């Protein structure tokens, strides 16, 4: 066939893993030079994981087993078992500063324990404020996220897209990538015909509130399905709009403005920055783009419609020009992907939508590759997510069966946080209380979403989301406020910190966790999984709380080292919070 298989995901193999010296990068480097000397023909990359049991070491490598079986396959008999291979690797490690001990365990695992000196140096190198030791991938990335539809309200699906997309952009930006945040708003298409027609018939003002527009939309759709006259008038209205008739355009623009203002209130509350570039932006590009695809034989005409045939759509092809000549969602996405790859010239293009659109995007990506737009190694990726369920296990709905409005969801979260704080008792002033509950409410909603594996459906539950003892933003916020409070009371530290050392296992565990941030950032960018930052932050908080339960900080022994750990913890928590789009509270 004419479709070329999509390029491999360059990001999975290339770039930062070789060049960036994250913590794991450092260990790999020492290890790889030892492996390279003896076994380079038998192994491509060494594999390093965290030790499940920290008493064995901090990191573990299982490559000796792999090398041993490769040796066996090749008929080499110099080694009797993987432990012997491991011994040769360990012997070859020349790095004497990174590790305190390297031991061989079990069938041939190599366990690494980092030296305290290395840990502390690395902690210090992070500087006063924590920064990634080097930016991850170089290059640029474009993220299409949020993307609600005009004349409809944003629903929880758009909320997920907004929160996940924003977190991914934050990580890219923090790591120094040029990041373009695009809002592919649904602002064009046949639905506008019936909407304009309905509003004209009923003398509805186009700058009505979105909830009114949505009502119009519903009623217009009903009439469209029942009333043939209305249907043909609506079609006329679309044609007028698509030929840029001044009246139709004016009404269209007013409708868009009303929706836009409504979306903006949500973005303001969630503190989201995004550039609107809706479907209408690409409208004029579509005919030439489709011509190009026809000429390249990538799309074909079938029963008057222009179609993308691929394995995912064995039953019905993806239509990219309707038989009446009209354009649709797919037509727009083809023009958009071409524009992004060839005009924006970014290295990586990411779409954040519910998992239900996965096949649509696969077809678009295949088509783009087949047309040669991925030329030069542009990577196209779909970041899908699962549905949000109500506590009844069904898709989240209001009692009357409507989709839940974002505004009421955020209102309720904030209200419940206010109640919670009041009941718990605080010495915050009324004003501080209202700010705190606003911040707590928003961060709870965001974190409840982000900490899940994005692909699994999750159950929305205020009770669970606001549980102080759970894996929740509440818990994280209280942990951050705790360390912030210690630092407010602390004497100012005298740097340089030559006498830093660990006296206690909890101190060391916390320190090792702190220097893992870079690896977590790299993994998040590779897997496009903000939940990795959540796991990191949650573990950081539990480790800090363990440390604090065991170690007296101010006025205790080892005070300078402990204060230093608190400073690093606070700085790292702040970064993780901000990557997740959450504002950390200084006091609670
Ligand atoms: N407006 C669409 C929806 O609500 C999402 C658009 C996603 N982006 C895209 N380029 N198709 O489902």
Boltz pocket constraint, residues with backbone or C-beta under 6 A from the ligand:
constraints:
  - pocket:
      binder: B
      contacts: [[A, 144], [A, 146], [A, 147], [A, 148], [A, 149], [A, 184], [A, 185], [A, 186], [A, 329], [A, 333], [A, 336], [A, 351], [A, 352], [A, 353]]
      max_distance: 6.0
